[in-house]
Amino acid sequence: MKVLIWFHFPSLIGLLLAALAPSTVWGSEAPRSRAELTEPVLRVATASPTRPQGHPLDPALDMARDGLEIMQESVVDYTATLVKRERVNGQLGEYEYIQLKVRNRRVVEGQLVTPFSVYMNFLRPASARGREVLYVEGQNNGKLVAREGGGMGRFLPAVWLHPTGMIAMRNQLYPITDVGIENLVQKLIERGEEEKRSASSTCQVSFHENATINGRRCTLLQLRHKQPGPGVEFHLAQIFIDDELNLPIRYVAFGFPERPGETPPVLEEYTYLNLELNVGLTDRDFDYTNPDYGFR
């Protein structure tokens, strides 16, 4: 998710996934280790289960709230390989593969006891490999620290940037403070509630079982708008909810095609591969002086 001006690089992975259609499911064969990545394949979801009557968004919001409750009550931290791609100023960027560590924010009796913490290490493309970014809520004067990867990384020092500053936000949709599954779920709930309040809402909702992401069985939730209008942010959105974890591990939104019959353009997509919950991350994992990192 958006962190630095340097985060926007071409990737050959994007060529393989360019043909991704809204009716298909994205995944990859299970990697042999968390850091090892394999090429993605396409799998088709099947069978839509029956859902109760009411507002079309109610079942989706119920699932999102269930996921948010799990994150807030049961998930302390996690690691994953984040695969992201965003369209900024009309230009769709290439895929970026990022080794991710996240520690969720915790508040007890009104006091912040665990700050939201993020560490990112870029794995692909080759021009960005080795790039690192670290942010801890309420520390380091509210700034993130970043070190460039690729060939330039050997010559450039680490820099400190405000997460929502001009440099950090260039070619990005969201700041690093919005990274993570909990933030994703919260945004989905907010958008769903706004949609429900809209008198002109035309959202159609469908569920599809037996979707697969990286060997993980999921339920695919699809939200579709027939036509653009005030407050309509996408033509089609897909949310893949891991059946075992009951958490979303992929979100992708498509815009309206310019002409009938054309493939809807990708607006943004985020996939969490190799997700491992409650791995026991410590302050050291989010310390820029950690000798395992390259910030110093």
Residue pairs with C-beta under 8 A, 6 or more apart in sequence:
1 82
1 84
1 86
1 172
1 173
1 174
1 175
1 176
1 178
1 179
1 270
2 86
2 168
2 169
2 171
2 172
2 173
2 174
2 175
2 176
3 120
3 133
3 144
3 146
3 163
3 168
3 172
3 175
3 176
3 179
4 133
4 146
4 161
4 167
4 168
4 170
4 172
5 167
5 168
5 170
5 171
6 128
6 131
6 146
6 148
7 96
7 122
7 128
7 131
7 171
7 172
8 88
8 93
8 94
8 171
8 172
9 93
9 94
9 96
9 125
9 127
9 128
10 94
10 125
10 127
11 94
11 95
11 96
11 124
11 125
12 125
13 39
13 40
13 94
13 95
13 97
13 124
13 125
14 85
14 94
14 95
16 39
16 40
17 26
17 40
17 95
20 26
20 42
20 266
21 263
22 222
22 236
22 238
22 254
22 263
22 264
23 44
24 42
24 43
24 44
25 42
25 43
25 44
25 45
25 211
25 212
25 213
25 218
25 220
25 240
26 40
26 42
26 43
26 213
26 250
26 252
26 271
27 40
27 41
27 42
27 43
27 212
27 213
27 214
27 215
27 216
28 37
28 38
28 39
28 40
28 41
28 214
28 215
28 273
29 38
29 41
29 214
29 215
30 214
30 215
31 37
31 38
31 81
31 214
31 273
31 274
34 79
34 81
34 99
34 274
34 276
35 81
35 99
35 123
37 81
37 97
37 123
37 124
37 273
43 211
43 212
45 208
45 209
45 210
45 211
45 220
46 208
46 209
46 210
47 208
47 209
47 210
48 206
48 207
48 208
48 209
49 207
49 209
51 59
51 205
51 207
52 58
52 59
55 196
56 203
56 204
56 205
57 192
57 195
57 196
57 203
57 205
57 223
59 205
59 207
60 192
60 205
60 221
60 223
60 239
61 189
61 192
61 193
61 196
63 219
63 221
63 241
63 246
64 185
64 188
64 189
64 192
64 248
65 189
66 246
67 181
67 185
67 241
67 246
67 247
67 248
68 182
68 185
68 186
68 189
70 245
70 246
70 247
71 104
71 181
71 182
71 185
71 247
72 104
72 182
74 277
74 278
75 104
75 182
75 277
75 278
76 103
76 104
76 106
76 114
76 278
76 281
77 101
77 102
77 103
77 104
77 277
77 278
77 279
77 280
77 281
78 101
78 102
78 181
78 275
78 276
78 277
78 278
78 279
79 99
79 100
79 101
79 102
79 274
79 275
79 276
79 279
79 281
80 100
80 102
80 272
80 273
80 274
80 275
80 276
81 97
81 98
81 99
81 100
81 123
81 272
81 273
81 274
82 97
82 98
82 99
82 100
82 120
82 179
82 270
82 271
82 272
82 273
83 95
83 96
83 97
83 98
83 269
83 270
83 271
83 273
84 95
84 96
84 98
84 269
84 270
84 271
85 92
85 93
85 94
85 95
85 96
85 266
85 268
85 269
86 92
86 93
86 172
86 173
86 267
86 268
86 269
87 93
87 173
87 255
87 265
87 266
87 267
87 268
88 171
88 172
88 173
92 265
92 266
93 171
94 125
95 124
95 125
96 122
96 124
96 125
96 128
97 122
97 123
97 124
98 120
98 121
98 122
98 123
99 120
99 121
99 122
99 123
100 118
100 119
100 120
100 179
100 272
101 117
101 118
101 119
101 120
101 281
101 285
101 286
102 117
102 118
102 179
102 180
102 181
103 114
103 115
103 116
103 117
103 281
103 285
103 286
104 114
104 116
104 180
104 182
105 112
105 114
105 115
105 116
105 137
105 182
106 112
106 113
106 114
107 113
112 137
112 138
115 136
115 137
115 138
115 139
116 136
116 137
116 177
116 180
117 135
117 136
117 137
117 281
117 285
117 286
118 133
118 134
118 135
118 136
118 176
118 179
118 180
118 286
119 132
119 133
119 134
119 285
119 286
119 293
120 131
120 132
120 133
120 134
120 176
120 179
121 130
121 131
121 132
122 128
122 129
122 130
122 131
122 132
122 149
123 129
126 150
127 149
127 150
127 151
128 149
128 150
129 149
129 150
130 149
130 150
130 153
130 294
131 146
131 147
131 148
131 149
131 150
131 153
132 146
132 147
132 149
132 293
132 294
132 295
133 144
133 145
133 146
133 147
133 176
134 144
134 145
134 146
134 286
134 288
134 293
134 295
135 143
135 144
135 145
135 163
135 176
135 177
136 286
137 177
140 160
140 288
141 160
142 162
142 163
143 160
143 161
143 162
143 163
144 160
144 161
144 162
144 163
144 168
144 176
145 158
145 159
145 160
145 161
145 288
145 295
146 158
146 159
146 161
147 153
147 156
147 157
147 158
147 159
147 293
147 294
147 295
148 156
153 294
158 288
158 294
158 295
158 296
161 167
161 168
162 168
163 175
163 176
163 177
164 175
164 177
168 175
168 176
169 175
173 268
177 183
178 187
181 247
181 248
181 249
181 272
184 248
184 251
184 270
185 247
185 248
188 239
188 248
188 251
191 233
194 231
195 201
195 203
195 231
198 230
198 231
200 229
200 230
200 231
202 225
202 226
202 227
202 229
202 232
203 223
203 224
203 225
204 223
204 224
204 225
204 226
205 221
205 222
205 223
205 224
206 221
206 222
206 224
207 219
207 220
207 221
207 222
208 219
208 220
208 222
209 219
209 220
210 217
211 217
211 218
211 219
211 220
211 240
212 218
213 240
213 242
213 249
213 250
213 271
213 273
214 271
214 273
214 274
216 242
216 243
216 244
216 249
217 242
217 243
217 244
218 240
218 241
218 242
218 243
218 249
218 250
219 240
219 241
219 243
220 238
220 239
220 240
220 241
221 238
221 239
221 240
221 241
222 236
222 237
222 238
222 239
223 234
223 236
223 237
223 238
223 239
224 235
224 236
224 237
225 232
225 234
225 235
225 236
227 256
228 235
228 256
233 253
233 267
234 253
234 254
234 255
234 267
235 254
235 255
235 256
235 257
235 264
236 253
236 254
236 264
237 251
237 252
237 253
237 254
238 250
238 251
238 252
238 253
239 248
239 250
239 251
240 248
240 249
240 250
240 251
241 247
241 248
241 249
242 248
242 249
242 275
245 275
245 277
247 275
249 271
249 272
249 273
249 275
250 269
250 270
250 271
250 272
251 268
251 269
251 270
252 266
252 268
252 269
252 270
252 271
253 266
253 267
253 268
253 269
254 264
254 265
254 266
254 267
255 264
255 265
255 266
255 267
256 264
257 263
257 264
257 265
284 290
288 295
288 296
289 295
289 296
